[in-house]
Amino acid sequence: MSEAPSEAPSAATPEAVTHSARTAGPALLASLDPLLREWLPRQRWFAGKGRPVTGFTLVAATELLPVSSKLGLLHLLVRAHQPLVPVQSAAPHPADCYQLLIGVRETLPPRLAPALIGHLDEGPLAGRTVYEALYDPRPADVLLEALRARARVGELRFERDMRQEIRAGLVPRLVTSEQSNSSVVYGDTFILKLLRRIVPGTNPDLELPLMLAREGCPRVPAPAGWMTADLTSSDDSYVLGVLQPFVQGAADGWELALRELAKGEDFGAEARALGRATAEVHTALARALPTVTLGRSQLELLVAGMTERLEAATQAVPALRPYAPELRSAFAALADLAAEGSTWTAQRIHGDLHLGQCLRSPGGEWSLIDFEGEPSKSLAERRMPQPVARDVAGMLRSFDYAAHSQRPAEPGWASLCRAAYCSGYAEISGSDPRTDPVLLRAYETDKAVYEVVYEARHRPDWLPVPLAAIRRLAANDDAP
């Protein structure tokens, strides 16, 4: 049943919005603190799982709908403080900054029960109930209207590409399968990805799609709008969200691969097409942004990083230790080539490429999405030029994961997909990744080592999947 239309404004405009929350910020955060300590670690996108939250610091508070009305909406940027952890664990900083969208009501209707954060007994919102606002169509609509209006609200900036029409009244729905961020689909026309753990600076999730749109690359949906925060307390600027066209009826690459595997169908044609799409994106990025040459000193640093991650991983996961000498040889072989004078070209890449970052349209066209890079790495690292072999290795590992998710595993299926993907890549780029086996083996080994640590910590039942790859890579068998 729909609620009374008088409950809240349906659109966010500079005239309809206040930001008095900034003045009440400290008292507001103090009242929210006990609720957030319990609620935040349960969210899928919270990066500091396994460590207690010891406190919060308010970075910014903006009132998008008046909290004095029946329905209020607060935009908060807060730092969550947690105990320090060993450096080699690649865990997030102990004071990560999170973007929160807090809805405020007297009571929650039953449909919003899963969104509950808690009830406040003191502070500026005493007597009110707070909840995750993205579950609620009205607050979600506020964000789209702000983008349509190019609104300025406190430190928040809403921008858009005026060449793309954003219609009013698109019905929002929260995507519930997100991991490290949150997404809202508007009327099967647009999808708004809201970054949850944010860092200051130029975020590749906006930077690269904008650049690819200017290059006319059709393999990446062009941003229609974006949210940023320019904090008056510092020179920092944060990218908060990106609005892109929604590919209606598109199939997620991971889910599509699993369906074909379950039916016993060949995935080679799709893998080849996906290789072509990857090469198109790499080629466009190389045109749009500078490339660099990696010589001996740069490769020594690269190899040192891979070796260091392997040493840390063997300490964390004892099952890796029997394979460590052979895995080190994969990195040493790359260092040897560099010492002999070999060089490689590096450029901007996707940075976290796998089947789940790819969409196939009903017409059979592949798109690449989510250019944020590995969230565990710093923004500077994610924006560094790197050999395209890193993206290729990520996709090869993804085919392997799909094949080993079946019982029994289908390694032959993975081998065919890996070969087809590399062949498709070569058709566009003119260079088959398999012709540089030392570089590709080093990157695939580095990725498999990362996967072993991740699965050991978060999904122990999946640990046999990367360990199977570790055994193959250690034996240097079935090289791609």
C-alpha positions as CSV (number, residue, x, y, z in Angstrom):
1,M,0.0,0.0,0.0
2,S,1.4,3.4,-0.9
3,E,2.0,6.0,1.7
4,A,0.5,9.5,1.9
5,P,2.2,11.8,-0.6
6,S,2.4,14.6,1.9
7,E,4.9,12.6,4.0
8,A,8.0,14.1,2.4
9,P,9.2,16.1,-0.6
10,S,9.6,13.8,-3.7
11,A,12.5,15.7,-5.1
12,A,15.7,17.2,-3.8
13,T,16.4,20.8,-5.0
14,P,18.6,23.5,-3.5
15,E,15.5,25.3,-2.3
16,A,13.8,22.2,-0.7
17,V,16.9,21.0,1.2
18,T,18.6,22.3,4.3
19,H,21.9,21.2,5.9
20,S,21.4,22.1,9.5
21,A,22.7,18.7,10.4
22,R,26.2,20.0,10.3
23,T,25.6,22.1,13.4
24,A,24.0,19.2,15.3
25,G,26.6,16.8,14.0
26,P,28.6,15.9,17.2
27,A,25.5,15.3,19.3
28,L,23.9,13.4,16.5
29,L,26.9,11.1,16.1
30,A,27.1,10.6,19.8
31,S,23.5,9.4,19.9
32,L,24.0,7.1,16.8
33,D,27.3,5.7,18.1
34,P,26.0,2.6,20.0
35,L,23.6,1.7,17.2
36,L,26.2,2.0,14.5
37,R,28.7,-0.1,16.4
38,E,26.3,-3.0,16.2
39,W,24.8,-2.3,12.8
40,L,27.8,-1.3,10.7
41,P,29.9,-4.5,11.1
42,R,26.9,-6.6,9.8
43,Q,26.8,-4.8,6.5
44,R,28.3,-6.7,3.5
45,W,30.2,-3.6,2.4
46,F,31.9,-3.1,5.8
47,A,35.6,-3.6,5.2
48,G,36.8,-4.1,8.7
49,K,35.1,-7.4,9.6
50,G,36.7,-9.3,12.5
51,R,37.8,-6.2,14.4
52,P,35.7,-4.3,16.9
53,V,34.6,-0.7,16.2
54,T,36.0,1.4,19.0
55,G,34.5,4.8,18.0
56,F,33.5,7.2,15.2
57,T,34.6,10.6,14.0
58,L,32.2,12.7,12.0
59,V,33.6,13.9,8.7
60,A,30.5,15.6,7.3
61,A,26.7,15.6,8.0
62,T,24.2,16.9,5.5
63,E,20.4,17.0,5.8
64,L,18.8,16.0,2.5
65,L,15.3,15.9,3.8
66,P,14.4,17.8,7.0
67,V,14.6,15.4,10.0
68,S,11.9,17.4,11.7
69,S,9.4,16.1,9.1
70,K,7.7,12.7,9.1
71,L,10.4,11.4,6.8
72,G,14.0,12.7,7.1
73,L,17.1,11.9,5.3
74,L,20.7,12.4,6.5
75,H,23.9,11.9,4.5
76,L,26.8,11.1,6.8
77,L,30.5,10.6,6.2
78,V,32.0,8.9,9.3
79,R,35.3,7.4,10.2
80,A,35.1,4.1,11.9
81,H,38.0,3.5,14.3
82,Q,39.3,0.0,14.8
83,P,42.4,-1.6,16.3
84,L,45.5,-1.8,14.3
85,V,46.3,-5.0,12.4
86,P,49.6,-6.4,10.9
87,V,50.5,-4.7,7.7
88,Q,50.8,-7.9,5.7
89,S,47.2,-8.7,6.2
90,A,46.2,-6.0,3.6
91,A,43.3,-5.0,5.9
92,P,41.8,-1.6,5.6
93,H,43.1,1.5,7.5
94,P,41.8,1.5,11.2
95,A,39.9,4.7,10.5
96,D,38.1,4.0,7.2
97,C,35.6,6.6,6.0
98,Y,32.1,5.3,5.2
99,Q,29.2,6.9,3.4
100,L,25.9,6.4,5.2
101,L,22.4,7.4,4.1
102,I,20.2,7.4,7.2
103,G,16.4,7.6,7.0
104,V,14.5,9.0,10.0
105,R,10.9,8.1,10.8
106,E,8.8,7.9,13.9
107,T,8.1,4.2,13.2
108,L,9.1,1.9,10.4
109,P,6.4,0.3,8.2
110,P,6.8,-3.5,8.0
111,R,8.2,-3.4,4.5
112,L,11.3,-1.5,5.9
113,A,11.9,-3.9,8.8
114,P,15.2,-5.3,7.1
115,A,16.5,-1.7,7.0
116,L,16.3,-1.0,10.7
117,I,19.3,0.5,12.5
118,G,17.6,1.3,15.7
119,H,15.5,3.6,17.9
120,L,17.1,6.7,19.5
121,D,16.3,7.6,23.1
122,E,18.5,10.7,23.3
123,G,20.2,13.4,21.1
124,P,18.7,15.5,18.3
125,L,16.6,12.6,17.0
126,A,15.3,11.4,20.4
127,G,12.1,9.4,19.9
128,R,12.8,8.7,16.2
129,T,13.8,5.5,14.4
130,V,16.7,5.4,12.0
131,Y,17.3,3.0,9.2
132,E,19.2,2.3,5.9
133,A,17.5,4.8,3.6
134,L,18.3,3.0,0.4
135,Y,15.6,0.4,1.1
136,D,13.0,3.2,1.0
137,P,11.9,4.5,-2.5
138,R,11.3,8.0,-1.3
139,P,14.9,8.8,-0.1
140,A,16.3,6.9,-3.1
141,D,14.3,9.1,-5.3
142,V,15.8,12.2,-3.6
143,L,19.2,11.2,-4.9
144,L,18.1,10.9,-8.5
145,E,16.2,14.2,-8.4
146,A,19.3,15.9,-7.0
147,L,21.3,14.5,-9.9
148,R,18.7,15.7,-12.4
149,A,18.8,19.2,-10.8
150,R,22.6,19.3,-10.5
151,A,22.0,20.2,-6.8
152,R,24.4,21.7,-4.3
153,V,23.6,20.7,-0.8
154,G,26.2,21.6,1.9
155,E,29.4,19.9,0.8
156,L,27.6,17.6,-1.6
157,R,27.8,18.1,-5.3
158,F,25.4,16.4,-7.8
159,E,26.6,16.5,-11.4
160,R,25.3,15.1,-14.7
161,D,26.0,14.7,-18.4
162,M,23.5,17.0,-20.0
163,R,23.6,15.0,-23.2
164,Q,21.8,12.1,-21.4
165,E,18.2,12.5,-20.4
166,I,17.3,11.6,-16.9
167,R,13.5,11.3,-16.7
168,A,11.7,12.1,-13.5
169,G,9.6,9.5,-11.7
170,L,11.8,6.5,-12.4
171,V,10.9,3.9,-9.7
172,P,13.9,3.0,-7.6
173,R,14.8,-0.4,-6.2
174,L,17.8,-1.5,-4.1
175,V,20.0,-4.2,-5.5
176,T,20.4,-6.6,-2.6
177,S,23.3,-8.7,-4.0
178,E,26.0,-6.0,-3.6
179,Q,29.3,-6.8,-1.8
180,S,31.7,-3.8,-1.4
181,N,29.2,-1.1,-2.4
182,S,25.4,-0.4,-2.8
183,S,23.4,0.1,-6.0
184,V,20.0,1.4,-6.8
185,V,18.2,0.7,-10.1
186,Y,15.9,3.4,-11.4
187,G,13.1,2.1,-13.6
188,D,15.4,-0.3,-15.5
189,T,16.9,2.8,-17.0
190,F,19.8,3.8,-14.8
191,I,21.8,2.3,-12.0
192,L,23.4,4.4,-9.2
193,K,26.4,2.8,-7.6
194,L,27.1,4.4,-4.2
195,L,30.6,3.9,-2.9
196,R,30.6,2.9,0.8
197,R,34.2,3.0,1.9
198,I,35.5,6.2,0.4
199,V,38.9,7.9,0.0
200,P,39.8,11.4,-1.2
201,G,41.1,11.9,-4.7
202,T,40.2,10.9,-8.3
203,N,38.3,7.6,-8.2
204,P,38.9,5.4,-11.2
205,D,35.3,4.2,-11.0
206,L,34.3,7.6,-12.4
207,E,37.6,8.7,-14.1
208,L,38.0,5.8,-16.4
209,P,34.3,5.4,-17.6
210,L,34.3,9.2,-18.4
211,M,37.5,8.8,-20.3
212,L,36.2,5.8,-22.2
213,A,33.0,7.7,-23.1
214,R,35.1,10.5,-24.6
215,E,36.9,7.9,-26.6
216,G,33.6,6.5,-27.9
217,C,34.3,3.0,-26.4
218,P,30.9,1.2,-26.3
219,R,32.1,-1.5,-24.0
220,V,31.6,0.6,-20.8
221,P,28.4,2.4,-19.9
222,A,29.0,6.1,-20.0
223,P,28.3,7.9,-16.7
224,A,25.1,9.9,-16.7
225,G,25.7,11.6,-13.4
226,W,27.9,11.5,-10.3
227,M,28.0,12.5,-6.7
228,T,31.0,14.1,-5.0
229,A,31.8,15.8,-1.6
230,D,34.0,18.8,-1.4
231,L,34.8,19.2,2.3
232,T,35.2,22.8,3.6
233,S,37.3,21.5,6.4
234,S,40.1,20.4,4.0
235,D,41.1,20.3,0.4
236,D,39.8,16.7,0.1
237,S,37.3,15.8,-2.6
238,Y,35.5,12.5,-2.5
239,V,33.7,10.6,-5.3
240,L,30.5,9.2,-3.6
241,G,28.5,7.6,-6.4
242,V,28.2,7.1,-10.2
243,L,24.9,6.9,-12.2
244,Q,25.2,4.8,-15.4
245,P,22.7,3.4,-17.9
246,F,21.2,0.1,-16.8
247,V,21.7,-2.7,-19.3
248,Q,18.2,-4.2,-19.1
249,G,18.1,-8.0,-19.4
250,A,21.9,-8.2,-19.1
251,A,23.4,-11.4,-17.8
252,D,26.2,-11.3,-15.2
253,G,29.2,-13.0,-16.6
254,W,29.7,-15.2,-13.5
255,E,26.1,-16.3,-13.4
256,L,26.0,-16.9,-17.1
257,A,29.1,-19.1,-17.0
258,L,27.7,-21.1,-14.1
259,R,24.5,-21.7,-16.0
260,E,26.3,-22.9,-19.1
261,L,28.5,-25.2,-17.0
262,A,25.5,-26.7,-15.3
263,K,24.0,-27.5,-18.7
264,G,27.2,-28.9,-20.0
265,E,27.4,-26.2,-22.7
266,D,30.5,-24.9,-24.3
267,F,31.4,-21.3,-23.3
268,G,34.2,-20.8,-25.8
269,A,32.4,-18.4,-28.1
270,E,31.4,-16.2,-25.1
271,A,34.9,-16.3,-23.7
272,R,36.3,-15.2,-27.1
273,A,33.8,-12.3,-27.4
274,L,34.8,-11.3,-23.8
275,G,38.4,-11.3,-24.8
276,R,37.7,-9.0,-27.7
277,A,35.7,-6.7,-25.4
278,T,38.6,-6.6,-22.9
279,A,41.1,-5.7,-25.7
280,E,38.8,-2.9,-27.0
281,V,38.7,-1.4,-23.5
282,H,42.5,-1.7,-23.1
283,T,43.1,-0.2,-26.5
284,A,40.8,2.8,-25.8
285,L,42.5,3.4,-22.4
286,A,45.9,3.3,-24.1
287,R,44.7,6.0,-26.5
288,A,43.2,8.2,-23.8
289,L,45.8,8.1,-21.1
290,P,49.7,8.0,-21.1
291,T,51.5,4.7,-21.3
292,V,54.9,4.0,-19.7
293,T,57.7,1.6,-20.2
294,L,58.7,-0.7,-17.3
295,G,62.4,-1.4,-17.2
296,R,64.6,-3.3,-14.8
297,S,64.1,-1.1,-11.7
298,Q,60.3,-1.0,-12.1
299,L,60.2,-4.7,-12.6
300,E,62.4,-5.3,-9.6
301,L,59.9,-3.4,-7.4
302,L,57.0,-5.3,-9.0
303,V,58.6,-8.7,-8.3
304,A,59.5,-7.6,-4.8
305,G,55.9,-6.8,-4.1
306,M,54.7,-10.2,-5.4
307,T,57.4,-12.0,-3.4
308,E,56.5,-10.1,-0.2
309,R,52.8,-11.0,-0.6
310,L,53.8,-14.6,-1.1
311,E,55.9,-14.6,2.1
312,A,53.0,-13.0,4.1
313,A,50.6,-15.5,2.6
314,T,52.7,-18.6,3.6
315,Q,52.7,-17.3,7.2
316,A,48.9,-16.8,7.1
317,V,48.0,-20.1,5.3
318,P,50.4,-23.0,6.1
319,A,48.9,-25.0,3.2
320,L,50.8,-22.7,0.8
321,R,54.3,-23.5,2.3
322,P,55.1,-26.7,0.3
323,Y,54.6,-24.8,-2.9
324,A,56.5,-21.6,-1.9
325,P,59.8,-22.3,-3.6
326,E,58.2,-23.1,-7.0
327,L,55.9,-20.0,-6.7
328,R,58.9,-17.8,-6.0
329,S,60.5,-19.1,-9.2
330,A,57.6,-17.7,-11.2
331,F,58.5,-14.2,-9.9
332,A,62.2,-14.8,-10.2
333,A,61.8,-15.7,-13.9
334,L,60.3,-12.3,-14.5
335,A,63.1,-10.6,-12.7
336,D,65.6,-12.5,-14.7
337,L,64.0,-11.3,-18.0
338,A,64.2,-7.7,-16.7
339,A,67.8,-8.2,-15.8
340,E,68.5,-9.3,-19.3
341,G,67.0,-6.1,-20.7
342,S,63.4,-7.0,-21.4
343,T,60.8,-4.2,-21.0
344,W,57.1,-4.1,-20.8
345,T,54.5,-1.4,-21.6
346,A,52.2,-0.4,-18.7
347,Q,48.9,1.5,-19.0
348,R,45.7,2.2,-17.1
349,I,43.7,-1.0,-16.8
350,H,40.5,-2.3,-15.1
351,G,42.5,-3.5,-12.1
352,D,40.0,-6.1,-10.7
353,L,38.7,-7.9,-13.7
354,H,36.7,-11.1,-13.4
355,L,33.5,-12.6,-14.8
356,G,31.4,-10.8,-12.2
357,Q,32.6,-7.5,-13.5
358,C,31.2,-8.2,-17.0
359,L,27.7,-8.0,-18.4
360,R,26.3,-9.6,-21.6
361,S,23.4,-7.8,-23.2
362,P,20.4,-9.7,-24.6
363,G,21.9,-8.9,-28.0
364,G,25.2,-10.7,-27.1
365,E,27.4,-7.6,-26.5
366,W,29.8,-7.7,-23.5
367,S,30.3,-4.7,-21.2
368,L,32.9,-4.1,-18.5
369,I,31.8,-2.5,-15.3
370,D,33.1,-1.5,-11.8
371,F,36.5,0.2,-12.5
372,E,37.1,0.9,-8.8
373,G,40.0,-1.6,-8.6
374,E,40.8,-3.7,-5.6
375,P,39.4,-1.9,-2.6
376,S,42.2,-3.2,-0.4
377,K,44.7,-1.2,-2.3
378,S,45.3,2.6,-2.0
379,L,43.9,4.9,-4.6
380,A,47.3,5.8,-5.8
381,E,48.1,2.1,-6.4
382,R,44.8,1.6,-8.2
383,R,45.5,4.5,-10.6
384,M,49.1,3.4,-11.5
385,P,49.8,2.1,-15.0
386,Q,50.2,-1.6,-15.1
387,P,50.7,-4.3,-17.8
388,V,47.4,-5.5,-19.3
389,A,48.5,-9.0,-18.3
390,R,47.2,-8.3,-14.9
391,D,43.6,-7.9,-16.1
392,V,44.0,-11.0,-18.3
393,A,45.3,-13.0,-15.4
394,G,42.3,-12.0,-13.3
395,M,39.9,-13.2,-16.0
396,L,41.8,-16.5,-16.5
397,R,41.6,-17.1,-12.7
398,S,37.8,-16.4,-12.9
399,F,37.3,-19.1,-15.6
400,D,39.2,-21.5,-13.3
401,Y,36.9,-20.5,-10.3
402,A,33.8,-21.2,-12.4
403,A,35.1,-24.6,-13.5
404,H,36.0,-25.7,-9.9
405,S,32.7,-24.5,-8.5
406,Q,31.2,-27.5,-10.1
407,R,31.2,-31.0,-8.6
408,P,33.1,-32.7,-10.1
409,A,35.3,-29.8,-11.3
410,E,35.6,-29.1,-15.0
411,P,39.3,-28.1,-15.6
412,G,38.9,-28.9,-19.3
413,W,36.1,-26.4,-19.6
414,A,38.4,-23.7,-18.0
415,S,41.3,-24.5,-20.3
416,L,39.0,-24.1,-23.4
417,C,37.7,-20.8,-22.0
418,R,41.2,-19.5,-21.2
419,A,42.4,-20.3,-24.7
420,A,39.4,-18.7,-26.4
421,Y,39.6,-15.6,-24.3
422,C,43.3,-15.1,-25.2
423,S,42.5,-15.7,-28.9
424,G,39.7,-13.1,-28.8
425,Y,42.0,-10.6,-27.1
426,A,44.6,-11.1,-29.8
427,E,42.1,-10.5,-32.6
428,I,41.6,-6.9,-31.4
429,S,45.0,-6.0,-29.8
430,G,47.2,-7.8,-32.2
431,S,49.1,-9.4,-29.3
432,D,48.2,-12.8,-27.7
433,P,48.8,-12.7,-24.0
434,R,50.1,-16.3,-24.2
435,T,53.1,-15.1,-26.1
436,D,54.4,-13.6,-22.9
437,P,54.1,-16.6,-20.6
438,V,56.5,-15.5,-17.9
439,L,54.7,-12.2,-17.2
440,L,51.3,-13.9,-17.4
441,R,52.4,-16.7,-15.1
442,A,53.7,-14.2,-12.5
443,Y,50.5,-12.3,-12.5
444,E,48.3,-15.4,-12.3
445,T,50.5,-16.7,-9.5
446,D,50.2,-13.5,-7.6
447,K,46.4,-13.5,-8.0
448,A,46.1,-17.1,-6.9
449,V,48.2,-16.3,-3.8
450,Y,45.8,-13.5,-3.0
451,E,42.8,-15.8,-3.5
452,V,44.2,-18.4,-1.1
453,V,44.5,-15.8,1.7
454,Y,41.0,-14.4,1.0
455,E,39.3,-17.8,1.0
456,A,41.2,-19.0,4.1
457,R,39.8,-16.0,6.0
458,H,36.3,-15.6,4.5
459,R,35.2,-18.8,2.7
460,P,37.2,-21.8,3.9
461,D,35.0,-24.1,1.9
462,W,36.3,-22.5,-1.3
463,L,40.0,-22.8,-0.4
464,P,40.5,-25.9,-2.6
465,V,39.8,-23.8,-5.7
466,P,42.8,-21.5,-5.5
467,L,45.0,-24.3,-4.0
468,A,44.3,-26.4,-7.2
469,A,45.6,-23.4,-9.2
470,I,48.6,-23.1,-6.9
471,R,49.6,-26.7,-7.5
472,R,49.3,-26.2,-11.3
473,L,51.3,-22.9,-11.2
474,A,53.9,-24.4,-9.0
475,A,54.4,-27.2,-11.5
476,N,54.3,-24.6,-14.3
477,D,51.9,-27.0,-15.9
478,D,49.2,-26.2,-18.4
479,A,50.5,-22.7,-18.9
480,P,48.0,-20.4,-20.6
